[in-house]
Each structure stands twice: as C-alpha cells, then as structure tokens.
Amino acid sequence: MHYVYILKSQKDNSLYIGSTENVKNRLKEHNRGESTYSKTKKPFSLVWFCIFPNKQKALAFEKYLKHGSGHAFTKKHLI
C-alpha cells in the first residue's frame, strides 16, 4: 500500500503534499526537520491521507494535487 498525505504547518498554516509507504513515520520525519523543503515550517499535523493499491497511482494523484486544478480540488474537497 502507498499513501498520499497532506500536512499542515502549525507555524504558518501552509500545506505540504507528499506520498509514502508509512504515513506515521513520514510525519515524524517532517517534524524532526528531515525533509529539506519543510524543515523551516515544522511542526506539522496530518490533515488528510488516502491509501492507494500501488506506488504509481499514489504518485499520479500526488502530482495532480500539486499542480493546476489539484490545488482547488484540495481546498474544496480534502481540507
């Protein structure tokens, strides 16, 4: 199983979208500052996640959420 997740920065309310095989561990990594992009925005809380049957589908949905109409979809339907 693979997950697409959305984190919300408690520092500035920005969102971070990613994918992983283990949401719990990935959240811990973000909050420890182990992700280059998000280390200045920690701490994070998990606001949404979805399970996909394989990595390819998860990556395709993650890419959609990060571009174009995916931003509006996220704000209207997911958070």
C-alpha positions as CSV (number, residue, x, y, z in Angstrom):
1,M,0.0,0.0,0.0
2,H,1.0,3.6,-0.7
3,Y,-0.3,6.8,0.8
4,V,-0.8,10.3,-0.4
5,Y,-0.9,12.7,2.5
6,I,-1.4,16.4,3.3
7,L,0.3,18.1,6.3
8,K,-0.5,21.5,7.7
9,S,2.2,23.6,9.1
10,Q,1.4,24.8,12.6
11,K,3.9,27.6,12.1
12,D,2.4,29.3,9.0
13,N,-0.7,27.2,8.1
14,S,0.9,26.2,4.7
15,L,0.2,22.8,3.3
16,Y,2.6,20.0,2.3
17,I,1.6,17.2,0.0
18,G,3.6,14.0,-0.3
19,S,3.4,10.3,-0.7
20,T,4.9,7.4,1.3
21,E,4.6,3.8,2.4
22,N,4.3,4.8,6.1
23,V,2.4,8.0,7.0
24,K,3.2,7.8,10.7
25,N,7.0,7.6,10.1
26,R,6.9,10.3,7.4
27,L,5.1,12.7,9.7
28,K,7.8,12.1,12.4
29,E,10.5,12.8,9.8
30,H,8.9,16.1,8.8
31,N,8.6,17.1,12.4
32,R,12.2,16.3,13.1
33,G,13.2,18.5,10.1
34,E,14.5,15.7,7.9
35,S,12.7,17.0,4.8
36,T,14.6,19.8,3.1
37,Y,11.5,21.7,1.8
38,S,9.5,21.5,5.0
39,K,12.1,21.8,7.8
40,T,11.6,25.5,8.3
41,K,7.8,25.1,8.6
42,K,7.6,22.4,11.4
43,P,5.8,21.3,13.4
44,F,3.2,19.7,11.2
45,S,-0.1,18.0,11.8
46,L,-1.7,15.4,9.5
47,V,-4.9,16.8,8.0
48,W,-5.7,14.2,5.3
49,F,-4.4,10.9,3.7
50,C,-5.6,8.3,1.2
51,I,-4.5,4.8,0.5
52,F,-3.6,3.6,-3.0
53,P,-3.0,0.0,-4.1
54,N,0.3,0.8,-5.7
55,K,3.0,3.5,-5.8
56,Q,2.3,4.5,-9.4
57,K,-1.3,5.5,-8.7
58,A,-0.2,7.3,-5.5
59,L,2.4,9.3,-7.3
60,A,0.0,10.2,-10.1
61,F,-2.5,11.6,-7.6
62,E,0.2,13.4,-5.6
63,K,1.3,15.1,-8.9
64,Y,-2.3,16.1,-9.6
65,L,-2.8,17.6,-6.2
66,K,0.4,19.7,-6.6
67,H,-0.4,21.2,-9.9
68,G,-3.1,23.3,-11.5
69,S,-6.7,22.4,-10.6
70,G,-5.4,20.0,-8.0
71,H,-4.9,22.9,-5.7
72,A,-8.5,24.0,-5.9
73,F,-9.7,20.3,-5.5
74,T,-7.6,20.0,-2.4
75,K,-9.1,23.1,-0.8
76,K,-12.7,22.3,-1.8
77,H,-12.8,18.6,-1.1
78,L,-10.0,17.4,1.1
79,I,-9.3,20.0,3.8
